[in-house]
Amino acid sequence: MATVSDNAPSWADQWGTTEDLEEDNNAKAKEKGGNKKKGDVKAAASLTLDKAKATAAAGANKVKNGTLMSMKWVKSKCQKGTSK
């Protein structure tokens, strides 16, 4: 009795080889204009890094403020006297 795996195509048949993948990547790079100057790439990377830094700083400030508000709330709850 033949099993299903005997009749199934191999992984390479289904997905192709790494050589095929490299050829596809090279073709896509040429289509996108892979001849960019290093200065352009460097400028774009610098701009992206600046945006990431600004986003991280804003997130850190939100965390800091949230923590401060939480600590004030806990402190106010702990300092309240018990009322009867």
Order of alpha helices (4+ residues) and beta strands (2+ residues): alpha-alpha-alpha-alpha
